[in-house]
Amino acid sequence: MSHSIWAEVITPEERCRVDIDGVLCLSMATLMPHAKKGRTTLLLEVNGLEYAICSLIADNVENQPLRIFLTEEDEATIRVSGANSISLTGTVERDEDFTPEEDEDADSHGSLQFRDPSDNTFLGGFELRHFGLAQQNSMFDKVDLRKEETSLEEGALNDRIVIGLINSMKNSGDKAKIKMAKTLRSKLNQSIAERNTKQKSLK
């Protein structure tokens, strides 16, 4: 069993076919920076049927935690309706020893369902502790995705996920969380600037 991070930026009216080998768990939908005013809706088509997953509004509701599981057999397609692009993140679970079998109980919706897989490392979505931004909980496996980064692309991907978490705190209405979100965003901006400066010096 192995896990990898999955992310796509879906632009308005673009259709993104979900072509994965394994089980994709969609965990967060976030408006991209500098979003325009108005409602942007994330739509998911599964086996010919389309569902509205969430609607995001700039400066109001800028992100939405998700828990949606998809497999190749779902023939899923994702699109965005509205003025803005949406960053969609999640994880892919692959089982090298898994052999597909026909499921007598499967319905016409395929595996679009809300359930717990056997490995729940990121089942509840990403958390600050997964990026070294909060204390590790002894009840869970210690995970720091920042320490696992091996490329600039992975760093940029983690940046987008962290921005989604920070935006969620900013929109919580909790003064303590909002204050913490501002501090974390400042640190993230500084980290991104330092990384870009280092990259330019290597060229």
LOVO-954042 format. One record per residue (C-alpha): residue number from 1; x, y, z; residue in three letters. Coordinates in pm, whole numbers, padded with zeros to 5 digits. Layout:
<atoms>
NUM,X,Y,Z,ALA
...
</atoms>
This chain:
<atoms>
1,00000,00000,00000,MET
2,00139,00340,-00097,SER
3,00014,00700,-00086,HIS
4,00095,01004,-00298,SER
5,-00034,01360,-00306,ILE
6,-00268,01455,-00592,TRP
7,-00347,01811,-00698,ALA
8,-00504,01989,-00993,GLU
9,-00595,02350,-01066,VAL
10,-00928,02345,-01250,ILE
11,-00988,02655,-01463,THR
12,-01339,02781,-01550,PRO
13,-01522,02554,-01795,GLU
14,-01220,02319,-01820,GLU
15,-01304,01948,-01799,ARG
16,-01052,01740,-01603,CYS
17,-01078,01364,-01649,ARG
18,-00978,01173,-01333,VAL
19,-00737,00911,-01468,ASP
20,-00569,00742,-01173,ILE
21,-00440,00398,-01082,ASP
22,-00578,00339,-00734,GLY
23,-00824,00522,-00509,VAL
24,-00831,00902,-00516,LEU
25,-00951,01078,-00201,CYS
26,-01043,01441,-00270,LEU
27,-00986,01633,00053,SER
28,-00983,02009,-00015,MET
29,-01119,02258,-00270,ALA
30,-00972,02610,-00252,THR
31,-01011,02926,-00458,LEU
32,-00689,03039,-00619,MET
33,-00534,03369,-00497,PRO
34,-00681,03698,-00625,HIS
35,-01018,03539,-00698,ALA
36,-01286,03754,-00859,LYS
37,-01618,03828,-00693,LYS
38,-01902,03585,-00752,GLY
39,-01988,03221,-00696,ARG
40,-01767,02943,-00832,THR
41,-01908,02590,-00825,THR
42,-01712,02264,-00835,LEU
43,-01895,01998,-01036,LEU
44,-01822,01625,-01046,LEU
45,-01955,01390,-01313,GLU
46,-01959,01018,-01225,VAL
47,-02081,00756,-01472,ASN
48,-02275,01017,-01668,GLY
49,-02440,01187,-01368,LEU
50,-02322,01532,-01255,GLU
51,-02315,01652,-00894,TYR
52,-02247,01997,-00746,ALA
53,-01979,01932,-00483,ILE
54,-01944,02281,-00335,CYS
55,-01969,02652,-00416,SER
56,-01693,02896,-00319,LEU
57,-01716,03275,-00292,ILE
58,-01418,03512,-00274,ALA
59,-01374,03684,00065,ASP
60,-01654,03471,00208,ASN
61,-01616,03094,00164,VAL
62,-01281,03038,-00006,GLU
63,-01228,02669,00069,ASN
64,-01421,02353,00145,GLN
65,-01292,02032,00309,PRO
66,-01401,01722,00116,LEU
67,-01407,01349,00168,ARG
68,-01484,01195,-00170,ILE
69,-01337,00868,-00296,PHE
70,-01301,00792,-00667,LEU
71,-01161,00504,-00870,THR
72,-01095,00459,-01240,GLU
73,-01423,00271,-01285,GLU
74,-01617,00584,-01187,ASP
75,-01514,00750,-01516,GLU
76,-01513,01076,-01323,ALA
77,-01477,01421,-01475,THR
78,-01434,01744,-01277,ILE
79,-01517,02093,-01398,ARG
80,-01566,02442,-01256,VAL
81,-01856,02674,-01329,SER
82,-01799,03041,-01250,GLY
83,-01535,03310,-01278,ALA
84,-01251,03154,-01080,ASN
85,-01012,02861,-01082,SER
86,-01021,02606,-00800,ILE
87,-00723,02422,-00655,SER
88,-00830,02066,-00579,LEU
89,-00608,01848,-00359,THR
90,-00615,01497,-00219,GLY
91,-00425,01171,-00197,THR
92,-00399,00861,-00414,VAL
93,-00387,00522,-00246,GLU
94,-00235,00240,-00449,ARG
95,-00238,-00128,-00358,ASP
96,00012,-00315,-00574,GLU
97,-00134,-00650,-00464,ASP
98,-00498,-00554,-00527,PHE
99,-00687,-00749,-00795,THR
100,-01021,-00595,-00896,PRO
101,-01324,-00817,-00848,GLU
102,-01683,-00762,-00944,GLU
103,-01882,-00617,-00656,ASP
104,-02235,-00755,-00646,GLU
105,-02342,-00473,-00414,ASP
106,-02204,-00191,-00630,ALA
107,-02467,00052,-00757,ASP
108,-02475,00278,-01062,SER
109,-02278,00544,-00874,HIS
110,-01962,00329,-00871,GLY
111,-01740,00397,-00573,SER
112,-01848,00758,-00513,LEU
113,-01907,00721,-00142,GLN
114,-01816,00859,00197,PHE
115,-01639,00582,00387,ARG
116,-01322,00502,00579,ASP
117,-01046,00318,00390,PRO
118,-00818,00076,00575,SER
119,-00535,00331,00588,ASP
120,-00658,00660,00731,ASN
121,-00342,00870,00742,THR
122,-00512,01154,00553,PHE
123,-00870,01038,00595,LEU
124,-00981,01356,00768,GLY
125,-00794,01572,00518,GLY
126,-00467,01754,00565,PHE
127,-00384,01922,00896,GLU
128,-00122,02178,01001,LEU
129,00076,01902,01175,ARG
130,00126,01729,00839,HIS
131,00343,02027,00735,PHE
132,00534,02085,01059,GLY
133,00311,02378,01155,LEU
134,00153,02225,01466,ALA
135,00250,01984,01742,GLN
136,00232,01619,01648,GLN
137,-00043,01420,01820,ASN
138,00084,01105,01990,SER
139,-00236,00925,01886,MET
140,-00140,00948,01518,PHE
141,00162,00855,01308,ASP
142,00410,01141,01283,LYS
143,00392,01289,00934,VAL
144,00581,01595,00805,ASP
145,00533,01628,00430,LEU
146,00778,01921,00421,ARG
147,01062,01688,00517,LYS
148,00958,01451,00237,GLU
149,00979,01713,-00040,GLU
150,01223,01615,-00314,THR
151,01145,01880,-00577,SER
152,01024,02238,-00624,LEU
153,00698,02099,-00761,GLU
154,00631,01912,-00437,GLU
155,00712,02227,-00240,GLY
156,00470,02435,-00449,ALA
157,00201,02169,-00408,LEU
158,00241,02170,-00031,ASN
159,00228,02551,-00036,ASP
160,-00116,02539,-00202,ARG
161,-00246,02288,00051,ILE
162,-00118,02498,00342,VAL
163,-00280,02809,00193,ILE
164,-00609,02620,00187,GLY
165,-00573,02531,00555,LEU
166,-00482,02890,00644,ILE
167,-00782,03026,00452,ASN
168,-01006,02784,00639,SER
169,-00881,02929,00968,MET
170,-00931,03286,00843,LYS
171,-01292,03207,00755,ASN
172,-01367,03029,01084,SER
173,-01484,03340,01269,GLY
174,-01265,03241,01564,ASP
175,-01041,03535,01663,LYS
176,-00761,03309,01789,ALA
177,-00761,03105,01467,LYS
178,-00771,03419,01253,ILE
179,-00472,03563,01440,LYS
180,-00281,03236,01404,MET
181,-00371,03221,01034,ALA
182,-00218,03566,00975,LYS
183,00103,03458,01151,THR
184,00124,03133,00952,LEU
185,00060,03312,00621,ARG
186,00339,03560,00698,SER
187,00578,03273,00773,LYS
188,00469,03090,00457,LEU
189,00525,03399,00240,ASN
190,00873,03438,00391,GLN
191,00950,03071,00329,SER
192,00835,03096,-00034,ILE
193,01044,03411,-00088,ALA
194,01354,03243,00060,GLU
195,01301,02936,-00159,ARG
196,01264,03148,-00473,ASN
197,01578,03347,-00387,THR
198,01773,03026,-00333,LYS
199,01647,02884,-00662,GLN
200,01752,03198,-00855,LYS
201,02100,03183,-00702,SER
202,02142,02827,-00831,LEU
203,02069,02926,-01191,LYS
</atoms>
